[in-house]
Amino acid sequence: MRAKTFWMARSPLYVLLPIIVMCLMNSGGYRAAAASGYYIAASQVDLAEVLPPPPPAGSARGRADLQAVLDAEHHRNNRVIAAALADLDQSVFRFADVMGSGFNSRNLPFATVFFQRLASDAEEADAAAKVHFNRLRPFAVDREIQTLVPKPSSPSYPSGHATFAYVNAIVLSNMVPEKTEALFNRATDYAYHRVVEGVHYPTDIEAGMISASVIANVLLHQPGYLTDYVRARTEVRHAIGLKQ
């Protein structure tokens, strides 16, 4: 997929993501325990304070961002379209192609609920940032863009699908470090499919990477999360046939 390769090569955040994750995980700063949400509250992860603003529409960076969406549309083929549509499903089990056939809801009753809770908390944090930045979606800026999916009514920045993908990649790679590289590659594909679908810019995806790293850092300081994480990790590693 040439369009994706071009974006990844130009994106410093894609290269720096593992470093960002490790720095955040080892940092000591965090806020008080969750007052809403399951593990964390959106107020603990005020993404509007830490995300850089998206490039203004019409600026050089904004035009390049929009052109990347047009390029992704131009390079669509049946295989890419099928993969993008399959990844509409916001489920941790989209990572089963990396984790193995044992990674399914039947084998993971507790982990399934655990990851659903993470997804809900991440979505709440993202929603507040979307309202703050209020960025127009690509198809609202260029009416010629043909989306593959129904047009979302929410703002564009950051990408909730990208945040979801990278939160899962971070948590799963902690559970199964043997698969770290493949998990982050899968998250990149999952997130980039939103550009292919015509509903996000590459910078929305980059913001989702940052958002996921911030969310993961806050989670690591929540006792309730840590307790459930240990139980979910044990269940996951057993389900895919790895030693504890």
C-alpha positions as CSV (number, residue, x, y, z in Angstrom):
1,M,0.0,0.0,0.0
2,R,2.1,2.9,-1.3
3,A,0.0,5.7,0.3
4,K,0.4,4.2,3.7
5,T,4.1,3.6,3.3
6,F,4.5,7.3,2.2
7,W,2.6,8.5,5.3
8,M,4.6,6.3,7.7
9,A,7.9,7.3,6.2
10,R,7.1,11.0,6.7
11,S,5.6,10.7,10.2
12,P,8.1,11.2,13.0
13,L,5.5,10.1,15.5
14,Y,5.3,6.7,13.9
15,V,9.0,6.3,14.4
16,L,9.0,7.7,17.9
17,L,5.8,5.9,19.2
18,P,7.7,3.1,21.0
19,I,9.9,5.7,22.7
20,I,6.9,7.8,23.7
21,V,5.2,4.8,25.2
22,M,8.2,3.7,27.2
23,C,8.8,7.3,28.5
24,L,5.2,7.7,29.6
25,M,5.1,4.3,31.2
26,N,8.2,5.1,33.3
27,S,7.1,8.6,34.3
28,G,5.9,9.4,37.8
29,G,3.3,12.0,37.1
30,Y,-0.4,11.1,37.3
31,R,-3.7,12.5,38.5
32,A,-6.2,11.3,41.1
33,A,-8.2,8.1,40.9
34,A,-11.2,7.9,38.5
35,A,-14.4,9.7,39.5
36,S,-16.2,8.5,36.4
37,G,-15.6,5.9,33.8
38,Y,-14.5,2.5,34.9
39,Y,-10.8,2.7,35.4
40,I,-10.2,6.4,34.6
41,A,-12.2,9.6,34.1
42,A,-11.9,11.7,31.0
43,S,-10.7,14.6,33.3
44,Q,-7.6,12.5,34.2
45,V,-6.6,12.4,30.6
46,D,-7.3,15.9,29.4
47,L,-6.1,15.3,25.8
48,A,-6.8,18.9,24.9
49,E,-3.9,19.9,27.1
50,V,-1.3,17.6,25.6
51,L,-2.3,17.2,21.9
52,P,-0.8,19.6,19.4
53,P,-3.6,21.3,17.5
54,P,-4.3,19.9,14.0
55,P,-3.0,21.8,11.0
56,P,-5.4,24.5,9.9
57,A,-7.4,23.8,6.8
58,G,-5.8,25.6,3.9
59,S,-2.3,25.7,5.4
60,A,0.5,23.9,3.8
61,R,0.3,21.1,6.4
62,G,-3.4,21.0,6.1
63,R,-3.3,20.7,2.3
64,A,-0.7,17.9,2.6
65,D,-2.9,16.1,5.2
66,L,-5.9,16.3,2.8
67,Q,-3.8,15.1,-0.1
68,A,-2.8,12.1,1.9
69,V,-6.5,11.1,2.2
70,L,-7.0,11.6,-1.6
71,D,-3.9,9.5,-2.3
72,A,-5.2,6.7,0.0
73,E,-8.5,6.8,-1.9
74,H,-6.6,6.6,-5.2
75,H,-4.7,3.5,-4.1
76,R,-7.7,1.6,-2.9
77,N,-8.1,-1.9,-4.3
78,N,-10.5,-4.8,-3.4
79,R,-8.1,-6.3,-0.8
80,V,-7.5,-2.9,0.9
81,I,-11.2,-2.1,0.9
82,A,-12.1,-5.5,2.4
83,A,-9.5,-5.1,5.2
84,A,-10.6,-1.5,5.9
85,L,-14.3,-2.5,6.2
86,A,-13.4,-5.5,8.4
87,D,-11.6,-3.1,10.8
88,L,-14.7,-1.1,11.3
89,D,-15.3,-3.5,14.2
90,Q,-13.9,-1.9,17.4
91,S,-13.0,-5.2,19.1
92,V,-9.8,-6.3,20.6
93,F,-10.3,-9.5,18.8
94,R,-9.3,-7.8,15.5
95,F,-5.8,-8.5,16.9
96,A,-6.5,-12.3,16.7
97,D,-4.5,-12.5,13.5
98,V,-1.4,-11.6,15.6
99,M,-2.4,-13.2,18.9
100,G,-3.5,-16.6,17.5
101,S,-6.7,-18.6,17.2
102,G,-6.9,-19.0,21.0
103,F,-7.5,-15.3,21.3
104,N,-11.3,-15.2,21.3
105,S,-14.1,-14.3,23.6
106,R,-15.0,-17.9,24.4
107,N,-11.6,-18.5,25.9
108,L,-11.3,-15.1,27.5
109,P,-14.5,-14.3,29.5
110,F,-12.7,-11.9,31.9
111,A,-10.3,-10.3,29.4
112,T,-13.2,-9.6,27.1
113,V,-14.9,-7.5,29.7
114,F,-11.5,-5.9,30.7
115,F,-10.8,-4.7,27.2
116,Q,-14.4,-3.5,26.8
117,R,-13.9,-1.3,29.9
118,L,-10.6,0.1,28.4
119,A,-12.3,0.9,25.2
120,S,-15.1,2.7,26.9
121,D,-12.7,4.8,29.0
122,A,-10.6,5.7,26.0
123,E,-13.7,6.7,24.0
124,E,-14.8,9.0,26.7
125,A,-11.4,10.7,26.8
126,D,-11.3,11.1,23.0
127,A,-14.8,12.5,22.9
128,A,-13.8,15.5,25.0
129,A,-10.8,16.2,22.8
130,K,-12.9,16.0,19.6
131,V,-15.3,18.6,20.9
132,H,-12.4,20.9,21.9
133,F,-10.6,20.8,18.6
134,N,-13.8,20.5,16.5
135,R,-11.9,19.6,13.3
136,L,-13.9,19.0,10.1
137,R,-13.7,15.5,8.6
138,P,-11.9,15.2,5.2
139,F,-15.1,14.6,3.3
140,A,-16.5,17.9,4.8
141,V,-13.5,19.8,3.5
142,D,-13.4,18.2,0.0
143,R,-16.8,17.1,-1.3
144,E,-15.1,14.9,-3.9
145,I,-13.9,12.4,-1.3
146,Q,-15.8,9.2,-1.6
147,T,-16.1,7.5,1.8
148,L,-16.3,3.8,2.2
149,V,-18.4,4.0,5.3
150,P,-21.3,6.1,6.6
151,K,-20.1,9.6,7.3
152,P,-19.5,10.2,11.1
153,S,-21.1,13.2,12.6
154,S,-18.4,13.7,15.2
155,P,-15.3,15.9,14.8
156,S,-12.2,14.4,13.3
157,Y,-9.3,15.0,15.7
158,P,-8.1,12.8,17.3
159,S,-9.1,9.5,15.7
160,G,-11.0,7.3,18.2
161,H,-10.2,4.2,16.1
162,A,-6.5,5.0,16.3
163,T,-6.7,5.6,20.0
164,F,-8.5,2.3,20.4
165,A,-6.0,0.4,18.3
166,Y,-2.9,1.8,20.1
167,V,-4.4,1.4,23.6
168,N,-5.0,-2.3,22.8
169,A,-1.5,-2.6,21.3
170,I,0.1,-1.1,24.3
171,V,-1.8,-3.3,26.8
172,L,-1.4,-6.5,24.8
173,S,2.3,-5.9,24.2
174,N,2.7,-5.7,28.0
175,M,0.8,-8.9,28.4
176,V,2.6,-10.6,25.5
177,P,5.9,-8.9,24.9
178,E,6.9,-11.7,22.5
179,K,4.5,-10.1,20.0
180,T,5.2,-6.4,20.5
181,E,6.3,-5.6,17.0
182,A,3.5,-7.4,15.3
183,L,0.9,-5.9,17.6
184,F,2.0,-2.3,16.9
185,N,2.2,-3.1,13.1
186,R,-1.4,-4.4,13.4
187,A,-2.5,-1.3,15.2
188,T,-1.0,0.9,12.5
189,D,-2.9,-1.0,9.8
190,Y,-6.1,-0.8,11.9
191,A,-5.7,3.0,12.4
192,Y,-4.6,3.8,8.9
193,H,-7.8,2.1,7.5
194,R,-9.7,5.2,8.7
195,V,-7.7,7.2,6.2
196,V,-8.5,4.7,3.5
197,E,-12.1,5.0,4.4
198,G,-12.0,8.7,3.8
199,V,-13.1,9.7,7.3
200,H,-9.8,10.7,8.9
201,Y,-6.5,12.5,8.1
202,P,-3.1,11.1,8.9
203,T,-2.6,13.7,11.7
204,D,-5.8,12.4,13.3
205,I,-4.1,9.0,13.4
206,E,-1.0,10.5,14.9
207,A,-3.0,12.2,17.6
208,G,-4.6,8.9,18.4
209,M,-1.2,7.4,19.0
210,I,-0.4,10.1,21.5
211,S,-3.8,9.8,23.1
212,A,-3.3,6.1,23.6
213,S,0.1,6.6,25.2
214,V,-1.3,9.2,27.6
215,I,-4.2,7.0,28.5
216,A,-2.0,4.0,29.1
217,N,0.3,6.0,31.4
218,V,-2.7,7.1,33.5
219,L,-4.0,3.5,33.6
220,L,-0.7,2.3,35.0
221,H,-1.3,4.3,38.2
222,Q,-4.8,3.0,38.9
223,P,-5.0,0.2,41.4
224,G,-8.3,-1.1,40.0
225,Y,-6.8,-1.4,36.5
226,L,-3.6,-3.1,37.7
227,T,-5.6,-5.7,39.6
228,D,-7.7,-6.5,36.6
229,Y,-4.8,-6.3,34.3
230,V,-2.9,-9.1,36.1
231,R,-6.0,-11.4,35.9
232,A,-6.6,-10.6,32.2
233,R,-2.9,-11.1,31.4
234,T,-3.0,-14.6,33.0
235,E,-6.1,-15.5,31.1
236,V,-4.7,-14.2,27.8
237,R,-1.3,-16.0,28.0
238,H,-3.0,-19.2,29.0
239,A,-5.5,-19.0,26.1
240,I,-2.7,-18.5,23.5
241,G,-0.5,-21.2,25.0
242,L,2.3,-19.2,26.6
243,K,3.9,-19.6,29.9
244,Q,3.0,-17.2,32.7
